[in-house]
Amino acid sequence: MFNDQTSPLSALATRRSGKPRDLTAPGPSADELAAILRLAARTPDHGKLAPWRFVTVAADRRDALADLLVRAYRRHKPDAAPGELEAQRQFAGQAPSLVVVLSDPRPDSHIPVWEQELSAGAAVMNLLHAAHAHGYAAGWLTGWAAFSDIVRDAFGGPNERLAGFVFIGTPARPLDERPRPDMTRLVSAW
């Protein structure tokens, strides 16, 4: 469902994050998701290390993800109320498509880890733009789960970090435009 009416500049100007709870079907097909991920991988990457990975979570694995999140949340917060645990289940089931992005730096490289982590963030931003260019909305979430070793270990290893959960789908309602930063405060001349 490539959005061919959108010029590159228009796409940059109109991309907004979709709230994952408001993203519905249709989501990208398997071929579209593969194309979105190929575009996401075209990111600045000093040293050509690809210090990030994408893990897709299929619809038939969402219940397993919900179980993982509940288990990890109980470890994180043993006195969690039932509503908090239900929120973890709902988190796992949002939007038709889910990509978990991991920062996978190579500490033995001469490229500083910080640059590699920036590359992971750029890969996520490319993922958001690629989803938008294909006519979908995406939302990048972190939260406590992105910092949980239990959740991280389900997707990767101890040297990796969860850069976030990227939910992709079709907005159920028009996306909100948020206030943008005051450019006079952000831009200066040296």
QUIBEL-V300526 format. One record per residue. N is the residue number from 0. SS is DSSP state (@ for helix, = for strand, . for the rest). OMEGA is omega in whole degrees, -180 to 180 (NA if undefined). BURIAL is + if it has 16 or more other C-alpha atoms within 10 Angstrom, else -. Layout:
n = {N:N}
ss = {SS:SS}
omega = {OMEGA:OMEGA}
burial = {BURIAL:BURIAL}
//
This chain:
n = {0:1:2:3:4:5:6:7:8:9:10:11:12:13:14:15:16:17:18:19:20:21:22:23:24:25:26:27:28:29:30:31:32:33:34:35:36:37:38:39:40:41:42:43:44:45:46:47:48:49:50:51:52:53:54:55:56:57:58:59:60:61:62:63:64:65:66:67:68:69:70:71:72:73:74:75:76:77:78:79:80:81:82:83:84:85:86:87:88:89:90:91:92:93:94:95:96:97:98:99:100:101:102:103:104:105:106:107:108:109:110:111:112:113:114:115:116:117:118:119:120:121:122:123:124:125:126:127:128:129:130:131:132:133:134:135:136:137:138:139:140:141:142:143:144:145:146:147:148:149:150:151:152:153:154:155:156:157:158:159:160:161:162:163:164:165:166:167:168:169:170:171:172:173:174:175:176:177:178:179:180:181:182:183:184:185:186:187:188:189}
ss = {.:.:.:.:.:.:.:@:@:@:@:@:@:@:.:.:=:.:.:@:@:@:=:=:.:.:.:.:.:@:@:@:@:@:@:@:@:@:@:@:.:.:.:.:.:.:.:.:.:.:.:=:=:=:=:=:.:.:@:@:@:@:@:@:@:@:@:@:@:@:@:@:@:@:@:@:.:.:.:.:.:@:@:@:@:@:@:@:@:@:@:@:.:.:.:.:=:=:=:=:=:=:=:.:.:.:.:.:.:.:.:.:@:@:@:@:@:@:@:@:@:@:@:@:@:@:@:@:@:@:@:@:@:.:.:.:=:=:=:=:=:.:.:@:@:@:@:.:@:@:@:@:@:@:@:.:.:.:.:.:=:=:=:=:=:=:=:=:=:=:=:.:.:.:.:.:.:.:.:.:.:.:@:@:@:@:.:.:.:.}
omega = {-177:-177:-174:177:-175:174:178:-180:178:179:178:-177:-174:-179:176:174:173:175:-176:-180:180:180:-176:175:3:169:180:173:178:179:178:180:177:178:178:-180:175:178:179:-178:178:-173:176:-173:-180:-180:180:-177:-171:-175:179:178:176:176:178:178:-177:-179:-178:176:-177:178:177:177:179:178:178:-178:179:179:-179:-180:177:177:180:-176:-175:-179:-178:177:179:179:178:179:177:177:178:177:180:178:-176:-174:-177:172:-179:-177:179:174:174:-178:179:169:-174:-176:177:-176:-180:180:174:177:-179:180:179:178:179:177:175:178:178:177:178:177:178:179:176:178:179:179:-179:177:179:-180:177:176:180:172:179:176:-179:180:173:-178:-175:-175:180:-179:-180:176:-180:179:179:-178:177:-178:-175:-176:-174:178:-179:175:177:176:176:178:-179:179:-176:177:179:-180:177:179:178:180:178:171:-180:176:180:-178:174:-175:179:177:-175:-174:176:176:179:NA}
burial = {-:-:-:-:-:-:-:-:-:-:+:-:-:-:+:+:+:+:+:+:+:+:+:+:-:-:+:+:-:-:-:+:+:-:+:+:+:-:+:+:+:-:+:+:+:-:-:-:-:+:+:+:+:+:-:+:+:-:+:-:-:+:-:-:+:+:-:+:+:+:+:+:+:-:-:-:-:-:-:-:-:-:-:-:+:-:-:+:+:-:+:+:+:+:+:+:+:+:+:+:+:+:+:+:+:+:-:-:-:-:+:-:+:-:+:+:+:-:+:+:+:+:+:+:-:+:+:+:+:+:+:+:+:+:+:+:+:+:+:+:+:-:-:-:+:+:-:+:+:+:+:+:-:-:+:+:-:-:-:+:+:+:+:+:+:+:+:+:+:+:+:-:-:-:-:-:-:-:-:-:-:-:-:-:-:-:-:-:-:-}
//
